[in-house]
């Protein structure tokens, strides 16, 4: 119950968080039992909410799992920061080794074995196999494939083992595995906001008999641009594959509309977080049209994403190469066989130093605690702030290495960046409006994602 003390202890284990609820008033005056709330951390992507200090509650934060929300209150601000970092560290470690199906793509991509990819390895293999062997198969994606084969592959993937297909592998089983993965994502690939905007515009178009096609395309682009790079990559590669299938519809009989029929239920789903209990009768065809529109307008919608993902792939590849070089040197020192690296002695390509986003924001000072306007400039690996736009020497710089970005309730349009290196500090920053706040948070998180110095730490929290 809100603001009532219902627990004395909280434990973080390597894959479990336990809250002991010991207030008898919550369970009956004569109750002698204690209630224990346990949650496996790998089931869902946990969300952390900062709680503003009040006269009665200080140093609090909330953890949320689906519909369950638990408020934790630390003794000091320092203790609160330690809990936040320890909790995210535990999440990082557990998601590296846990199953792939039913886990969000952001968490899945934190695994050590996939640092050189922009999408999960098995996901890429499924799509490549379909592109190579499935584009001329009649009714592709309509059949479910062999259940036993799909379950065997799922078990291999969940164990972290390598997945390989042969020329004799049934395409229907591969498409069945792909649809199962998309269907079991904790949050659907297409967010409810994106679909709801499309639905509203389509309904206005039919009710008012006015062409809304331009507004629909604009809303598509805005939502795609706002996606995290990992989510965008998964969606891009899926629609790219469906577009290739659609181009051969005279052979495979799968038009964009037919593909929408079989794909829409897997990527557009109702969720509790969206507050939607059931689809309306009109949603069935609208969801099909939604997917068909993505396929038909693929080149226009994903033109910018294609360039961005290419750059991201190059950064990931370089980061993986550097890690392999370090691993090879370690193995050689131990007298063990080591992989051969091409051009190992070459100096890595210099990273871009151009400003990717800049503007005035208000920042809370670290010493006096006053709020001042600063000119912020976002570059590769760092966020610098200046007194004036033309200054060359920054007042300070935030290194975007192993840090967290999230919303704050301290002030309207406020967000925060918590760093561990070179100092343990939380920067509070205020934008001019909600849209600007979201744009800055998205830009900073993208910079964190493309920084190869990060070691799989959770990038964001609320």
N, C-alpha and C positions, 0 to 999 in steps of 0.2 A: 504494500500500500504506500502511496506517495508520502515521502518525508517521515515515515514511521520506521523505527529501528527494528529490523527483523532478522538481523544476523550479527555475529561477532567475528566470524573468521572467513577468510577466502584463501583458497589454495590454488596455485597454478602448478600443474604437473606437465610432463612433456607432451601429453596429448589430451588433457582434460582440465577443465576448470570446475572447482567445487565451492559452492557457497553454503555455509552451515547457517540455517535459519533457526535461531534459538529463543525467540520471544514467544513465551507461552500465550500471551494475549492474542497473538495472531491465530492460534490453533485451538484455543479453548482453555479456560481457567484451570481445569484439572488435568490438562495434558501433561504427561510425563515423557513423551517422546520428542525427539528433535527431527526436524525436517531438513533433508539434504538435497540441494539442487545441483545436479551434475549435467554438464554439457560437453560432449566431444567437440573439440575445436575444429576438426577437419570437416565436419558435416556441412557447415556453411561459412561464408565469409563474415566474420564478426565485425560489428561496427562499434566504434568508440565515440561517445558523445561527451564533449566538454560541458560541465555544469557551472554556470556562473555563481560566484560566491554570494551568499545572502547573510542576513544577521544570524541565522540559525545553522546554516550549512556552509562549510568552507572546504576547499580542497577536494571537491567531489567530481566524479566522472561516472558515466554509465556505459555498460556493456549490453549490446542487444543481439539476440539470436532469434531470427524470425520474429515471433510475436512476444518473446520473453525479454524483459528489460530489467536489469539489476543495477542499482546505484551503489557505488563504492565510495567511501569517504576516508581519505588519508589523514594523518595527523598534521603534516606540514606540506607546503608546496613542493619541497624537494622529494618527499616521500611519494607524492602523487606522480611526479615526473618519473621516478624510478619504477613505479608500478606500470606506467604507460609503456616505458621502454622494455621492461621485462616481459610484459604481456605480448607486445608485438614481436619480440625476439622469439618467444615460445611459438607464436603463430608461424613465424618464418621457418623455424626448424621442423615443425610438424607437417607443414604443407609441402616441404621438399620431398618427403618420403611416402606420403599417403596416396590414395587412389586417384585416378584421373577422371573417372566418370562421376558426375554429381558434384564436381569441384569447379569453381569459377575459373575462367581462363587466366585472370590476373594471377591467381594463386598458383595455378598449374605451371605458368611460365616462370615461376621463381625457382624451379627445380634446377639443380646444378647441371644436369645432363642436357638441359635445353637452353643454355645461355647463348648459343650461337644462332638460335632460330627466332623468328618473329611470331610463329604459331606453333602449337604442339606438334611434335614430330609425327605421331601417328595420324594426326589430322591432315598434315601435308601429304603423307603417303597415300591416304584414302583418295584425296582429290587428284593427285597425280595419276593414280591407277585408273580412275574414272576417265580422266582426260586422254589417257593412252589407249584404254581398251573399251571404254563404255559409251563413247559419244554416238556410236552407230547401233547400239543395242535398242531394239524396239521396246518402248514402255519403261525405259530406265527410270529408276526411283519409285516406280509403282509397286514392284514386288519387294517383299521384306527380306528375302534370302533365307539361308539355312539358320535356324535358331541356334542349333548346337555349335555351329562354326562361329557365329557372332558372339556367343557366350564365352567360347574358348579364347577368342581374340580379346574380349573385354577383360578376362582374367589376366591374360598376359600383360596388357597395358596397365591394369591396376597394380600389378606387381612390379612395374617399372622395367619389364623385359622388352626386348626389341621385337617389333612387328614387321614381318616380311610377307609380301604377296608374290605369287608365281603367275606365270601366264595361264595356268589352269584354274586360278582362283575365280570363283563366280562373282561377276560384277554386282549382281543383286545382293550378295552378302556384304560386299564392301559398302554399297549405298545404305544397307540396313544398319551397319555399324555406325556410319556417319550420322544418320538420322537419330539413332539412339543416343549418341553423344550430345547432339544439339538439344534433344528433348529432355535430357537429364541435367542440363545446366541449371544451377540454382536460380539465376535470373535469365530470362529469355534473351536471345541475341538481339531481337528488336524490342526496344523498351516500349512500355505502354504509352509514354508521352509521345513518342514518335508516331505510333499507330493512331493514337487518339487525335493528333493534329490532322493526320491524313483523313481520318474518318469525318471530322468536323468539316473540312474543306469539301469533301465529296458530297456530304449531305447538303451543304450550302449551294453547291453547284447544281444539284438536282432540284432543290426546292426553289431556287431563284432563276434557274435556267441561264446561268452565267458561267462562262468558261473560267475555271480556277486552276488550269494546268500549270501556269507559271508559278502561282502561289504554292502548289503542291511540290513542284521541283525545288523551289527555294527552301521549303521546310525540310525536304529530304537532305539537301546539302548542309543546312545548318545543323541538323541532328548528326549527320555523318561526321562533320568537322568537329563537333563537340565530344565525340567518342574518345575514350582512352585509346592509345595507339594499338594496344593488344586486341581490344574488342573490334577496332576498325579493321585490323589485319584479318581476323577470323571472318568477318562479314565480307570483306573485299574478295578474299580467295574463294569463298563459297559462291558468291554471285558471279565471279569470273568463270568458275566451272560451269554453273548453270547457263551462262551466256554461250559458252562453247557447245553445250548440249543443244541449246535452242537453235543455233546456227545450222544444225543438221536435222532439223525437225522433219524434213521430207523423208528422211530415212528412219529416224527413231520415233516419229509421230509424237514428239514431246514439244509442244509449243510453250511459250512463256506462261500461258494460262494453265496448261496441263501441269507444268512444273509447279506453278503456284498452288494447285490443288494438293499436291503431295508434300510440298515443303512448308507451306504456311503454318500448319498445326505444330511443327517442330520448332519454329523460331518466333512465332507470335502466340504467346500463351497468357492467360490471366494469372496474376499472382496476388498473394495477400498484401504485399507491400504496395501494390498499385491500387488497392481498395476496390478491386473488381471481382465480384463473386461469379458472374456468368456472362457469356457473350449474348448479345441480342441476335434475333433471327437474321438481321441484315449483315452481321459481322462475317458470316461464312464467305459470302462472295466478296466482301470488301477486303478481307485478308488475302484472298486469292489475287485480287486486282493489285493489292499493295506489292506482293512479291513479283507479280508480272511486270509492274512498273519499274521496279529495281532492275530486273533483267533487261527489259527493253531499253532503258536509259542508262545502262551500266557505264558506257564510255563517258558520258557527260557528268554523271553523278560522282564517279570515282577518279576523275582526271587528277585532281589535287592529291587524293589519297595515294594514287599510284606512285607519284613522285616522292611523297613523304615516306611511304613504306620502303621504297628503294633505298633511300638514305638511311632509314632505320636498319634495314638488312645489312648494309655496309658497316654501320657502327657495331651491330651485334657480331658480325663476322670478325671484325678487327679485335673486339674484346675477347671473343673466344680464342682467337689466334694467340693473343698475348697470354691468356691463361694456359694454353697448351705449351707455350714456350717455357713458362715458369715450371710447369709440371715436368717437362722433358729435362730441364736442368736438375731438378730434384732427383729424378730417377737416375740420371747419369752419375750424380754424386754418390748415390747408394749402390752403384754398380749394377743397375737393373736395365733391361731393354727399354728404350725410349723411342717415341714416334719421331719421324723425320719431318722437320718443318721447312717448307720452301722459303728462301730469302729471310732466314732467321736473323741475320745480322743487320737487315735493313731497319732504318729508323721509322717508326710508325708515322703515318701521314699527320701533319699538323691539323688540329681540330679547328673548326671555324670559330672566329672571334667576333663575328658580326653580332649586332644587337638584334634579337628576335622580337622583343617587345619592350616598350618604354612608356613612361608617363608619371604624372604626379600622384603620390599616395601619401597617406598619413601614417607615421610610424611612432610607436611608443618607445621612448628612450630607455636604455638599459640601466643607466645610473640614476638620473633624476626622475625618471618615470613620466616625463612630460610628453605630450603629443606634438610632433612637428611635421610639416610638409617636406617631403623629400622626393627628388627625381629618381625614379627606379629604372634601371636598365638590366634586362635579362639577357645573359649570354650563355654560351655553352659552359656548363659546370658551375655557374655562379650567378648570383643576383646582387648587383651593386646599387648603392644609393648615394646620391649627390645632393648638395645644397641647391645648386642651380643646374639647368639643363646643359649649359656650355662648359661646366667644370670638367677637368681632366682627372683630378684626383678625387676618388670617392671618399665619403665620410665613413663608409664601412662596406663590407662585402660578406654575403652569406654563401658559403660553399654548399652546393647542392649535392652533398655526398652523405648517404645514409641518414637522410632526414625525412621528416613527416610533414605533410601539408593537410590542413583541415579548417573547417569553419570554427568561428568563435562567437560566443554570445556576449563578449565584453562590451561591444558597441555595434550599432547597425552597420551592415556591410563589412564586417570584420572577419579576417581570416588569420591563421597563424602558421608559422614555419618553425618546427622544433628540430634543433640540430644536436648532434652528439659530438661532432668534431668541427673545429678544434676546441670548442667549448660547449658545455651542456646548457643550452639556452633556447627559450621560446620567443620568437619575434612576433609581435602583434602588429598587424597592418590593416588599415581601413581604406576601402575604395570609395568612390563617389556614389555608386549605386550597385544594385544586386547583379546586374548584367556584367558590369566591369569587374566585380569581385569574382564571378564565375570564370570570366575570361582569364584573369590573372592566375587563379588557382589551376585552371586547365593548362595554361602555358608553363607554369612552374613544374607541374607534375610531368608534363611531357619532357621538360629538360632533365628531370630526375631519371625518367625512364631511359633516355638516350645516353646517360652518363655511365660508361663502362666501369667506373670506380665503385659503383654501388654493388653490394653483395646481397641481392635478393631480399632486401628489407621491404616491408610493407610501405608503399609510397604515400598512402593517404589515409586520413581518418576524419570523422566529422566531429 
